[in-house]
Amino acid sequence: MKIEKFTHIGYKEPKKEVLMCEDRILENLDERIYGVIDGATSSTGIQIEGLTDGAYIAEFFKNKVSEGGFNTYTSEAILSEINEGFGVHLEENHPDVHKLGKQGPCASGVLLKTHKNGTFSYAQIGDCMLVELTHEGGFIELTDDTRFEDDHIYLNKAAELSKATGKSILEVRSNPEVISAIQAHREMSNVSKGVITGEPEMDAFIVSGVRDLDNAKALIMMSDGMAHPEFDKEQTYIQAAQYMMEHGIEAYYKKLEEIYNADTDWHNLKHIRCKHMDDATAMIIHL
């Protein structure tokens, strides 16, 4: 088994990095647990122990996976337990943050665990993704990006404001109307779509499964920052996985960077995002 991994901080605008990376690679070699988590900055602007709330929840997951104690668990059970543990942790150690509820820390994530019986289990929530490369050369998307269209809810609002005011997307994306749209969307977390928040209701939205390791040549996990902006939901992660397998993760990231860096007209963006380019993380397990 060979493991390839890569992560890069995102950009608020071309060549201007965001405050901190909110993606984390999850890894416990002893217990054969691997994954990617993508924390999301809330509109509250809070920081916890020097980290944005998105980075804080991602770091919590990273540390819990590293600590282990999951030898007999499936990936679904690991995801569920750490999520609920985060809720308890916030309530006990950061009660003011816990009171924010759905407006507080949240994340998307995917993880897998290989088992001694020759299978691997996987579990996913949100828009971190898992693609399996078979020995026959086929790419199978095992997870579902349930948030692919979500950004458009408030980004379209920003585009409308940009057109109405003559200001750029960059200037209006912190407008109260846009923030209100984001907050309204957050209130639907674990109501209509699953998000890692510490709420036990998340469990109902987990995408999970168990598959034979013998069928897989490689397992590719990635955060949505690796989604190719010129492909639709049905193709973007498959295209990403194919390119990564042929050229490597970093080469694929540089390809994305070129696309976003060429899209610099903030009045007429071709690829509208809440950030210029999101944090991007991927991990390939070559079997």
FENGIVEN-V91001 format. One line per field, one symbol per residue. ss: DSSP state (H for helix, E for strand, C for the rest). Layout:
# FENGIVEN-V91001
ss: ???
This chain:
# FENGIVEN-V91001
ss: CEEEEEEECCEEECCEECCCCCEEEEEECCCCEEEEEEEECCCCCCEECCEEHHHHHHHHHHHHHHHCCCCCCCHHHHHHHHHHHHHHHHHHHCHHHHCCHHHCCEEEEEEEEECCCCEEEEEEECCCEEEEEECCCCEEECCCCCCCCCHHHHHHHHHHHHHHHCCCHHHHCCCHHHHHHHHHHHCCECCCECCECCCHHHHHHCEEEEEEHHHEEEEEEECHHHCCCCCCCCCHHHHHHHHHHHHCHHHHHHHHHHHHHCCCCCCCCCCCCCCCECCEEEEEEEC
